[in-house]
Amino acid sequence: MSSASVTLKFRWGLTPSDPEQQPVLVVGQTSHLNAISWADIRNKLEPRVTEEVWQRGLNCVTSAPGDSCELWPRGAVVASLPARRSRHSTPARAHALAKLVRSNQRGSDEFIVLVCRKSDVYASCVAIARSFPLYSARTAGAPLAANISPPAPTPTPRSVCVEILLANTQEGEIEEGVGELDPYLLEPTLSDEDLATITNAADAVRLAARITDTPCNHMNVDHFIEEACRVAKELDISPPTIIRGEELKSRGMGGIYGVGRAAAVPPALVALSWTPPNASSAAGVAWVGKGIVYDTGGLSIKARTSMVGMKGDCGGAAAVLAAFAAAVRARPLVALHAVLCLAENAVGPDATRPDDIHQLYSGRTVEINNTDAEGRLVLSDGVVYAARDLKATSIIDVATLTGAQ
C-alpha cells in the first residue's frame, strides 16, 4: 500500500478511540509494555478488547519478543520489540520498530501507541517516520491493452497519529546511566516544544527519503535545485545561492564541474543560509552534502549489478537539506549553512577520463585514477566554499560511501 498521502502526527498521551473504526498498534519493549496497566491503555481498545484479552495478548508477545498478536481482527495489535541489543541495535530497537510498523499498516486512518522511555522517544518516532515514505509511482491493476498501462491511482489521504505513552522505568534509566546527569529524561511529560522537535525531525526524514527514493529522470540536478528553493521559501529565508555549469569552471570549482560536465543537466553548487536575528557574524556551522543524483561510475563504469540503486548517491545532500530545514524551524542561535554539491556522474564525450588532472576550488590539483571516486571531488569544492566564502568555523560533510580507493 502507498504511504505517499499519509499525514503523520505525534501526540503525548492517549485519546479515546474504537479499534473497529480506527485500527491501533500498541508497540514497545516487553519491559515497557509490562510497566503499563490496563487503565493506561483501555481507552484505545474498549469496547472491542477486554482486559482479559489484552493480558493474554501481552503474555504472548512478552514470551516471544519481536512478535505481534492480533487482539481484534484487523483492528488492534500488540507487538513487542526484540530484547537483544548490540552496537548494531540501538536501545530504542529503532530498526525492528520500523519493520513492525510497516508490517502492521492497515491503509486507513489509524493510531500507533508507542510505549517507551523518554530517552527513546526521539529515535523511536524517527523510526516510525521511516515506515511511511512519501515517494511512490506504482500503478494499479493489469495493463488495459498492449503497451498501455493504467494511470497511477491517486492515493486516498489518511492520517496516522502516533500517541506516546511514557513507561515508568526510571530505575532502568539510572542503571544504564541514561538520565543520570539530565533530570529532563526523568520527567514524565513531553512538552509542546518536544513534540514540535519530533515532528520536524520526522518530516525531515521523510523529505530526505523522498529525494533519495526518486529516480534520476524525476530528480536530476534541476529538480534538486527546485527542492532547495522550495525549502528556502517554506523557511522564509533568502533564496539559495546557485553556482552551476560553466560558472563552476570559471570560479575554479573543477571538482564538481569535472564530475558532472558530461551529463545532460549541468552540475551545481547550492548554498542555503540561516543567520539568526541580531547576529554579529554570519560565520557558524556548515553542513556539506554529496549530491550525486546518479552515479554510473563515469568512464570507470560500474558493473551492471553495482549500478542499480545509484539514484541514492544523492543521500548526503538530501540529508543535509532535510536536516537544515528541521534545524532552522527550531530557530537556532548560531548561523547555519547547507551546501549541496550536485552532479550526475554520467558517461559521454565530455566525461572525465582516468589520468585527467583537475584543479579544485582550494587551488590544489588532483590526478584522476578512478572516475568512480567522484564523491571526494565534489565535497572538496563544497568544503572549501563553506570555509572560504561562508566563513564557517565548523564544517561537517555528509556522503554515501564509495567503494573506490
The 8 nearest C-alpha neighbors of each residue, nearest first, counted from 0:
[[1, 2, 106, 104, 105, 154, 3, 137],
 [0, 2, 3, 135, 154, 4, 106, 132],
 [1, 3, 131, 5, 4, 132, 133, 0],
 [4, 2, 133, 1, 5, 134, 132, 135],
 [5, 3, 156, 2, 154, 157, 6, 155],
 [6, 4, 157, 2, 158, 3, 156, 7],
 [7, 5, 158, 159, 157, 4, 8, 156],
 [6, 8, 159, 158, 160, 5, 9, 161],
 [7, 9, 160, 161, 159, 6, 10, 198],
 [10, 8, 161, 160, 162, 194, 198, 7],
 [9, 11, 162, 163, 161, 12, 8, 194],
 [10, 12, 163, 162, 189, 164, 13, 9],
 [13, 11, 163, 164, 162, 10, 14, 165],
 [12, 14, 162, 15, 11, 164, 163, 43],
 [13, 15, 16, 12, 42, 43, 162, 10],
 [16, 14, 42, 43, 13, 17, 44, 41],
 [17, 15, 43, 18, 14, 42, 21, 44],
 [16, 18, 19, 20, 21, 44, 43, 45],
 [19, 17, 22, 74, 21, 20, 75, 23],
 [18, 20, 17, 74, 21, 22, 47, 71],
 [19, 21, 18, 17, 22, 16, 74, 108],
 [20, 22, 18, 109, 19, 108, 17, 23],
 [23, 21, 74, 18, 109, 75, 110, 19],
 [22, 24, 110, 75, 111, 109, 18, 74],
 [23, 25, 111, 76, 77, 75, 112, 26],
 [26, 24, 112, 77, 111, 76, 78, 113],
 [27, 25, 78, 113, 79, 77, 114, 24],
 [28, 26, 114, 79, 80, 32, 115, 113],
 [27, 29, 80, 79, 31, 30, 32, 81],
 [28, 30, 32, 61, 31, 79, 33, 27],
 [31, 29, 33, 28, 32, 34, 61, 27],
 [30, 32, 34, 28, 33, 29, 166, 115],
 [33, 31, 29, 34, 30, 35, 27, 28],
 [32, 34, 30, 31, 35, 29, 36, 57],
 [33, 35, 31, 32, 166, 30, 167, 36],
 [36, 34, 33, 32, 39, 166, 31, 37],
 [37, 35, 39, 38, 34, 40, 33, 32],
 [36, 38, 39, 40, 41, 50, 35, 53],
 [37, 39, 36, 41, 40, 42, 35, 50],
 [40, 38, 36, 37, 41, 35, 42, 13],
 [41, 39, 37, 38, 42, 43, 36, 44],
 [40, 42, 44, 43, 38, 37, 45, 39],
 [41, 43, 15, 44, 40, 45, 16, 14],
 [44, 42, 16, 41, 15, 40, 45, 17],
 [45, 43, 41, 48, 42, 47, 18, 46],
 [46, 44, 47, 48, 41, 42, 43, 49],
 [45, 47, 48, 44, 49, 17, 42, 41],
 [48, 46, 45, 44, 49, 71, 18, 19],
 [47, 49, 45, 44, 46, 52, 70, 53],
 [50, 48, 52, 51, 53, 45, 47, 46],
 [49, 51, 53, 52, 54, 37, 48, 41],
 [50, 52, 54, 49, 53, 55, 48, 56],
 [53, 51, 55, 49, 54, 50, 56, 48],
 [54, 52, 50, 56, 51, 55, 57, 49],
 [53, 55, 57, 51, 56, 52, 58, 50],
 [56, 54, 52, 58, 57, 53, 51, 59],
 [57, 55, 59, 53, 58, 54, 68, 52],
 [56, 58, 54, 59, 60, 55, 53, 61],
 [57, 59, 55, 61, 56, 60, 62, 54],
 [60, 58, 56, 57, 62, 61, 55, 63],
 [61, 59, 63, 62, 57, 66, 58, 79],
 [62, 60, 29, 58, 63, 64, 59, 57],
 [61, 63, 60, 59, 58, 64, 57, 29],
 [62, 64, 60, 61, 66, 65, 59, 79],
 [65, 63, 81, 79, 66, 61, 80, 60],
 [64, 66, 81, 80, 79, 63, 67, 78],
 [65, 67, 60, 64, 78, 79, 63, 68],
 [68, 66, 78, 77, 60, 79, 76, 69],
 [67, 69, 77, 76, 56, 70, 78, 60],
 [70, 68, 76, 71, 75, 72, 77, 67],
 [69, 71, 75, 76, 68, 56, 48, 72],
 [70, 72, 75, 74, 69, 73, 48, 47],
 [73, 71, 74, 69, 70, 75, 76, 19],
 [74, 72, 71, 75, 22, 105, 69, 76],
 [73, 75, 22, 18, 71, 72, 19, 23],
 [74, 76, 71, 23, 70, 22, 18, 24],
 [77, 75, 69, 24, 70, 68, 25, 78],
 [76, 78, 25, 68, 67, 26, 24, 69],
 [79, 77, 67, 26, 66, 25, 60, 68],
 [80, 78, 65, 27, 28, 64, 26, 29],
 [79, 81, 65, 28, 64, 27, 82, 95],
 [82, 80, 65, 64, 83, 79, 28, 92],
 [81, 83, 64, 80, 84, 28, 29, 65],
 [84, 82, 81, 85, 88, 92, 80, 64],
 [83, 85, 88, 89, 90, 82, 86, 92],
 [86, 84, 88, 87, 89, 83, 90, 92],
 [85, 87, 88, 89, 84, 90, 83, 92],
 [86, 88, 85, 89, 84, 92, 94, 90],
 [89, 87, 84, 85, 86, 92, 90, 94],
 [88, 90, 92, 91, 84, 87, 93, 86],
 [91, 89, 92, 84, 88, 119, 93, 85],
 [90, 92, 93, 119, 89, 123, 122, 120],
 [93, 91, 89, 90, 95, 94, 88, 96],
 [92, 94, 96, 91, 126, 95, 123, 97],
 [95, 93, 97, 96, 92, 98, 126, 88],
 [96, 94, 98, 97, 93, 92, 99, 80],
 [95, 97, 93, 99, 94, 98, 92, 100],
 [96, 98, 100, 126, 94, 127, 95, 130],
 [99, 97, 101, 95, 96, 100, 102, 94],
 [100, 98, 96, 102, 101, 97, 95, 103],
 [99, 101, 97, 103, 98, 102, 96, 104],
 [102, 100, 98, 130, 99, 103, 104, 97],
 [101, 103, 99, 100, 104, 98, 97, 105],
 [102, 104, 100, 101, 99, 105, 24, 76],
 [105, 103, 101, 106, 102, 100, 107, 109],
 [106, 104, 107, 103, 22, 73, 109, 108],
 [107, 105, 104, 0, 108, 157, 1, 2],
 [108, 106, 105, 109, 157, 158, 21, 22],
 [107, 109, 158, 157, 159, 21, 106, 110],
 [110, 108, 22, 21, 159, 23, 107, 160],
 [109, 111, 23, 160, 159, 161, 22, 24],
 [110, 112, 161, 24, 23, 25, 113, 162],
 [111, 113, 25, 162, 163, 161, 24, 26],
 [112, 114, 163, 26, 164, 111, 27, 162],
 [115, 113, 27, 164, 165, 26, 166, 163],
 [116, 114, 166, 165, 27, 31, 113, 119],
 [117, 115, 166, 118, 119, 165, 120, 168],
 [116, 118, 120, 119, 184, 165, 115, 185],
 [117, 119, 116, 120, 184, 121, 177, 178],
 [120, 118, 91, 117, 116, 122, 121, 123],
 [121, 119, 123, 117, 122, 118, 124, 116],
 [120, 122, 124, 123, 119, 197, 125, 118],
 [123, 121, 125, 124, 119, 120, 126, 93],
 [122, 124, 126, 120, 125, 121, 93, 119],
 [125, 123, 127, 126, 121, 122, 120, 128],
 [124, 126, 128, 201, 122, 127, 123, 121],
 [127, 125, 123, 129, 97, 124, 128, 93],
 [126, 128, 124, 130, 97, 129, 125, 123],
 [127, 129, 125, 130, 201, 126, 131, 124],
 [130, 128, 126, 127, 131, 132, 205, 125],
 [129, 131, 127, 128, 101, 97, 132, 100],
 [130, 132, 2, 129, 128, 133, 5, 3],
 [133, 131, 134, 205, 2, 3, 130, 129],
 [132, 134, 3, 209, 2, 205, 131, 135],
 [135, 133, 209, 3, 132, 212, 213, 136],
 [134, 136, 137, 3, 1, 133, 2, 132],
 [137, 135, 138, 151, 134, 152, 1, 213],
 [138, 136, 135, 151, 139, 152, 1, 150],
 [137, 139, 151, 152, 150, 149, 136, 140],
 [140, 138, 152, 151, 137, 149, 141, 150],
 [139, 141, 142, 138, 149, 143, 148, 150],
 [140, 142, 143, 139, 149, 148, 144, 138],
 [143, 141, 148, 144, 147, 149, 140, 145],
 [142, 144, 147, 148, 149, 141, 145, 146],
 [145, 143, 147, 142, 146, 148, 141, 149],
 [144, 146, 147, 142, 143, 148, 141, 149],
 [147, 145, 144, 148, 142, 143, 149, 141],
 [148, 146, 144, 145, 143, 142, 149, 150],
 [147, 149, 142, 143, 150, 146, 144, 141],
 [150, 148, 142, 143, 151, 138, 147, 139],
 [151, 149, 152, 138, 148, 139, 153, 147],
 [150, 152, 138, 137, 149, 153, 139, 136],
 [153, 151, 154, 150, 138, 139, 137, 149],
 [152, 154, 155, 151, 4, 150, 156, 138],
 [155, 153, 4, 152, 156, 1, 3, 2],
 [154, 156, 157, 153, 4, 5, 107, 152],
 [157, 155, 4, 5, 154, 158, 6, 3],
 [158, 156, 5, 108, 107, 155, 6, 4],
 [157, 159, 6, 108, 5, 7, 160, 109],
 [158, 160, 7, 109, 110, 108, 6, 8],
 [159, 161, 8, 110, 9, 7, 162, 111],
 [162, 160, 111, 9, 110, 112, 8, 10],
 [161, 163, 10, 112, 11, 13, 12, 9],
 [164, 162, 11, 113, 12, 112, 10, 114],
 [163, 165, 114, 12, 113, 166, 162, 115],
 [166, 164, 115, 116, 114, 117, 163, 167],
 [165, 167, 115, 116, 31, 168, 114, 34],
 [166, 168, 169, 165, 34, 116, 187, 31],
 [169, 167, 171, 170, 166, 172, 116, 31],
 [168, 170, 172, 171, 167, 173, 185, 116],
 [169, 171, 173, 172, 168, 174, 167, 175],
 [172, 170, 174, 169, 168, 173, 175, 177],
 [173, 171, 177, 169, 170, 175, 174, 178],
 [172, 174, 176, 170, 175, 171, 179, 177],
 [175, 173, 171, 176, 172, 170, 177, 169],
 [176, 174, 173, 177, 172, 171, 178, 179],
 [175, 177, 173, 174, 179, 172, 178, 180],
 [178, 176, 172, 175, 179, 173, 118, 174],
 [177, 179, 181, 184, 180, 182, 172, 176],
 [180, 178, 176, 177, 173, 181, 182, 172],
 [179, 181, 178, 182, 177, 176, 183, 184],
 [180, 182, 178, 183, 179, 184, 185, 177],
 [183, 181, 185, 184, 178, 180, 186, 179],
 [184, 182, 181, 186, 185, 178, 187, 117],
 [185, 183, 178, 182, 186, 117, 118, 181],
 [184, 186, 182, 183, 187, 169, 178, 117],
 [185, 187, 183, 184, 188, 182, 117, 189],
 [188, 186, 185, 165, 189, 117, 167, 184],
 [189, 187, 186, 190, 11, 165, 117, 185],
 [190, 188, 193, 11, 191, 194, 187, 192],
 [189, 191, 193, 192, 194, 188, 11, 195],
 [190, 192, 194, 193, 195, 189, 196, 11],
 [191, 193, 195, 190, 194, 196, 189, 197],
 [194, 192, 190, 196, 191, 195, 189, 197],
 [193, 195, 197, 191, 196, 192, 198, 190],
 [196, 194, 192, 198, 197, 193, 199, 191],
 [197, 195, 193, 199, 194, 198, 200, 192],
 [196, 198, 194, 200, 195, 199, 201, 121],
 [199, 197, 195, 201, 200, 196, 194, 202],
 [198, 200, 202, 325, 196, 201, 197, 195],
 [199, 201, 203, 197, 198, 202, 325, 196],
 [202, 200, 198, 204, 125, 128, 203, 199],
 [203, 201, 199, 205, 200, 204, 198, 206],
 [204, 202, 321, 200, 206, 201, 205, 325],
 [203, 205, 201, 207, 206, 202, 208, 200],
 [204, 206, 208, 202, 203, 207, 132, 209],
 [207, 205, 203, 209, 208, 204, 321, 202],
 [208, 206, 317, 318, 204, 210, 209, 205],
 [207, 209, 205, 211, 206, 210, 212, 204],
 [210, 208, 206, 212, 134, 211, 207, 133],
 [209, 211, 207, 213, 208, 212, 317, 206],
 [210, 212, 311, 208, 209, 314, 213, 207],
 [213, 211, 209, 210, 208, 214, 134, 311],
 [212, 214, 210, 211, 218, 209, 217, 215],
 [215, 213, 216, 217, 310, 218, 212, 211],
 [214, 216, 218, 219, 217, 310, 292, 293],
 [215, 217, 214, 218, 219, 213, 222, 292],
 [216, 218, 215, 214, 219, 213, 222, 223],
 [219, 217, 215, 222, 216, 214, 213, 223],
 [218, 220, 215, 222, 221, 292, 223, 217],
 [219, 221, 223, 222, 341, 224, 342, 264],
 [222, 220, 224, 223, 219, 225, 264, 218],
 [223, 221, 225, 218, 219, 224, 220, 226],
 [222, 224, 226, 220, 225, 221, 218, 219],
 [223, 225, 227, 221, 226, 222, 220, 228],
 [226, 224, 222, 228, 223, 227, 229, 221],
 [225, 227, 223, 229, 224, 228, 230, 222],
 [226, 228, 224, 230, 225, 229, 231, 223],
 [229, 227, 225, 231, 230, 226, 224, 232],
 [228, 230, 226, 232, 227, 231, 225, 233],
 [229, 231, 233, 227, 232, 228, 234, 226],
 [232, 230, 228, 234, 236, 229, 233, 238],
 [231, 233, 235, 229, 230, 234, 228, 236],
 [234, 232, 230, 235, 231, 229, 236, 228],
 [233, 235, 231, 232, 236, 230, 328, 324],
 [236, 234, 232, 233, 231, 237, 230, 238],
 [237, 235, 231, 234, 232, 238, 273, 272],
 [236, 238, 239, 231, 235, 272, 232, 271],
 [239, 237, 231, 228, 236, 240, 232, 271],
 [240, 238, 271, 270, 241, 237, 269, 228],
 [239, 241, 270, 269, 271, 238, 242, 268],
 [242, 240, 269, 268, 239, 243, 270, 267],
 [243, 241, 268, 267, 247, 246, 269, 240],
 [244, 242, 267, 247, 246, 266, 268, 241],
 [243, 245, 265, 246, 266, 247, 267, 256],
 [244, 246, 248, 247, 249, 243, 256, 265],
 [245, 247, 249, 248, 244, 243, 250, 242],
 [248, 246, 252, 250, 245, 243, 249, 244],
 [247, 249, 245, 251, 246, 250, 252, 253],
 [248, 250, 246, 251, 247, 245, 252, 253],
 [251, 249, 247, 248, 252, 246, 360, 253],
 [250, 252, 360, 248, 249, 253, 247, 359],
 [253, 251, 360, 247, 359, 254, 248, 250],
 [252, 254, 359, 256, 358, 257, 251, 357],
 [253, 255, 376, 377, 359, 257, 256, 252],
 [256, 254, 377, 258, 257, 253, 252, 259],
 [255, 257, 253, 259, 254, 260, 258, 247],
 [258, 256, 254, 253, 255, 260, 259, 351],
 [257, 259, 255, 256, 344, 260, 373, 254],
 [258, 260, 342, 266, 343, 256, 344, 261],
 [259, 261, 256, 257, 262, 265, 258, 349],
 [262, 260, 349, 350, 347, 259, 345, 346],
 [263, 261, 345, 264, 260, 259, 343, 265],
 [262, 264, 265, 261, 260, 345, 343, 259],
 [263, 265, 262, 220, 266, 221, 219, 343],
 [266, 264, 244, 260, 262, 259, 263, 243],
 [267, 265, 342, 259, 341, 244, 243, 256],
 [268, 266, 243, 341, 242, 269, 244, 340],
 [267, 269, 340, 242, 339, 241, 341, 243],
 [268, 270, 241, 339, 240, 338, 267, 239],
 [271, 269, 338, 240, 239, 337, 339, 272],
 [272, 270, 239, 337, 336, 338, 240, 269],
 [273, 271, 336, 335, 337, 274, 270, 239],
 [272, 274, 335, 334, 336, 275, 236, 327],
 [273, 275, 334, 281, 272, 276, 335, 278],
 [274, 276, 278, 332, 334, 333, 277, 273],
 [277, 275, 278, 274, 332, 279, 273, 330],
 [278, 276, 279, 275, 274, 280, 332, 281],
 [279, 277, 276, 280, 275, 274, 281, 333],
 [278, 280, 277, 281, 282, 276, 275, 274],
 [281, 279, 282, 278, 334, 283, 274, 277],
 [280, 282, 334, 274, 283, 278, 279, 390],
 [283, 281, 391, 390, 280, 334, 392, 389],
 [282, 284, 334, 391, 392, 335, 333, 281],
 [283, 285, 393, 335, 391, 394, 392, 336],
 [286, 284, 336, 394, 337, 335, 391, 393],
 [285, 287, 395, 337, 396, 394, 338, 336],
 [286, 288, 396, 338, 339, 337, 397, 395],
 [289, 287, 316, 315, 397, 339, 319, 396],
 [288, 290, 315, 316, 398, 340, 313, 378],
 [291, 289, 313, 341, 316, 340, 292, 288],
 [292, 290, 313, 342, 312, 293, 343, 341],
 [291, 293, 313, 343, 310, 290, 219, 215],
 [294, 292, 310, 343, 291, 309, 344, 215],
 [293, 295, 344, 296, 309, 291, 343, 312],
 [296, 294, 297, 300, 345, 301, 344, 306],
 [295, 297, 371, 300, 301, 294, 299, 370],
 [298, 296, 346, 300, 299, 345, 295, 370],
 [297, 299, 300, 346, 370, 352, 296, 350],
 [300, 298, 297, 370, 296, 371, 369, 301],
 [301, 299, 296, 298, 297, 295, 302, 371],
 [300, 302, 296, 306, 305, 295, 303, 299],
 [301, 303, 305, 304, 306, 300, 295, 296],
 [304, 302, 306, 305, 301, 307, 300, 295],
 [303, 305, 306, 302, 307, 301, 308, 309],
 [306, 304, 302, 303, 307, 301, 308, 309],
 [305, 307, 303, 304, 309, 301, 295, 308],
 [308, 306, 309, 305, 304, 303, 310, 302],
 [307, 309, 310, 311, 306, 305, 312, 293],
 [308, 310, 311, 312, 294, 293, 306, 307],
 [309, 311, 293, 308, 312, 214, 292, 215],
 [312, 310, 211, 309, 313, 314, 308, 212],
 [311, 313, 291, 314, 309, 310, 399, 292],
 [312, 314, 290, 291, 292, 311, 315, 316],
 [313, 315, 317, 312, 311, 211, 316, 318],
 [316, 314, 398, 288, 397, 289, 318, 317],
 [315, 317, 288, 290, 289, 319, 339, 318],
 [318, 316, 207, 314, 320, 315, 319, 321],
 [319, 317, 315, 321, 207, 316, 320, 322],
 [318, 320, 316, 322, 317, 321, 288, 323],
 [321, 319, 323, 317, 318, 322, 316, 324],
 [320, 322, 203, 324, 318, 323, 319, 207],
 [323, 321, 325, 319, 324, 320, 318, 326],
 [322, 324, 326, 320, 321, 325, 319, 327],
 [325, 323, 321, 327, 322, 326, 328, 320],
 [326, 324, 322, 199, 328, 323, 327, 200],
 [325, 327, 323, 329, 328, 324, 322, 331],
 [328, 326, 330, 329, 324, 325, 323, 331],
 [327, 329, 330, 325, 326, 324, 234, 199],
 [328, 330, 327, 326, 331, 325, 196, 199],
 [331, 329, 327, 328, 332, 326, 275, 273],
 [332, 330, 333, 329, 327, 326, 275, 334],
 [331, 333, 275, 330, 334, 278, 274, 276],
 [334, 332, 331, 283, 335, 275, 274, 284],
 [333, 335, 274, 283, 273, 281, 282, 275],
 [334, 336, 284, 273, 285, 283, 272, 333],
 [337, 335, 272, 285, 271, 286, 284, 273],
 [336, 338, 286, 271, 270, 285, 287, 319],
 [337, 339, 270, 287, 269, 286, 288, 381],
 [338, 340, 269, 288, 316, 268, 341, 287],
 [341, 339, 268, 290, 289, 377, 288, 381],
 [342, 340, 290, 267, 266, 291, 339, 268],
 [343, 341, 266, 259, 291, 292, 220, 344],
 [342, 344, 293, 259, 292, 291, 345, 262],
 [345, 343, 294, 259, 297, 258, 295, 293],
 [344, 346, 297, 262, 343, 261, 295, 347],
 [347, 345, 297, 350, 298, 261, 344, 348],
 [346, 348, 350, 261, 349, 345, 262, 297],
 [347, 349, 350, 261, 346, 351, 260, 262],
 [350, 348, 261, 347, 260, 351, 346, 262],
 [351, 349, 261, 347, 346, 348, 352, 260],
 [350, 352, 257, 349, 355, 258, 353, 370],
 [353, 351, 355, 354, 350, 298, 370, 367],
 [352, 354, 368, 367, 355, 369, 370, 351],
 [355, 353, 367, 368, 366, 352, 356, 369],
 [356, 354, 367, 352, 353, 366, 357, 351],
 [355, 357, 366, 365, 367, 354, 364, 358],
 [358, 356, 365, 364, 253, 359, 355, 366],
 [357, 359, 364, 253, 363, 362, 365, 360],
 [358, 360, 253, 254, 361, 252, 362, 363],
 [361, 359, 252, 251, 380, 362, 253, 383],
 [360, 362, 359, 363, 383, 380, 379, 358],
 [363, 361, 360, 359, 358, 364, 251, 252],
 [362, 364, 361, 359, 358, 365, 360, 357],
 [365, 363, 358, 357, 359, 356, 362, 366],
 [364, 366, 357, 356, 367, 358, 363, 359],
 [367, 365, 356, 355, 354, 368, 357, 364],
 [366, 368, 353, 354, 355, 369, 356, 365],
 [367, 369, 353, 354, 366, 370, 355, 352],
 [370, 368, 371, 367, 372, 353, 299, 403],
 [369, 371, 372, 299, 297, 373, 296, 298],
 [370, 372, 296, 369, 373, 299, 297, 403],
 [373, 371, 370, 403, 369, 374, 375, 401],
 [372, 374, 376, 371, 375, 370, 258, 377],
 [373, 375, 376, 377, 372, 378, 289, 398],
 [374, 376, 378, 373, 377, 379, 372, 254],
 [377, 375, 254, 379, 373, 374, 378, 255],
 [376, 378, 255, 254, 379, 374, 380, 375],
 [379, 377, 381, 375, 380, 376, 382, 374],
 [378, 380, 376, 382, 377, 381, 375, 383],
 [379, 381, 360, 383, 378, 377, 382, 252],
 [382, 380, 378, 384, 379, 383, 287, 340],
 [381, 383, 385, 379, 384, 380, 378, 386],
 [382, 384, 386, 380, 385, 381, 387, 361],
 [385, 383, 381, 387, 388, 382, 386, 380],
 [386, 384, 389, 382, 383, 391, 388, 387],
 [387, 385, 390, 383, 391, 384, 389, 388],
 [388, 386, 384, 390, 383, 385, 389, 391],
 [387, 389, 384, 390, 385, 386, 383, 391],
 [388, 390, 385, 391, 386, 387, 282, 384],
 [391, 389, 386, 282, 387, 388, 385, 392],
 [392, 390, 283, 282, 386, 389, 284, 393],
 [391, 393, 283, 284, 390, 282, 394, 386],
 [394, 392, 284, 391, 285, 283, 395, 386],
 [393, 395, 285, 286, 284, 391, 392, 396],
 [396, 394, 286, 287, 285, 397, 393, 284],
 [395, 397, 287, 288, 286, 398, 394, 378],
 [398, 396, 288, 315, 287, 289, 395, 316],
 [399, 397, 315, 289, 288, 400, 396, 314],
 [398, 400, 315, 312, 314, 401, 397, 289],
 [401, 399, 398, 402, 374, 312, 403, 397],
 [402, 400, 403, 399, 372, 374, 371, 404],
 [401, 403, 404, 400, 372, 371, 399, 305],
 [402, 404, 372, 401, 371, 369, 370, 373],
 [403, 402, 372, 369, 401, 371, 368, 370]]
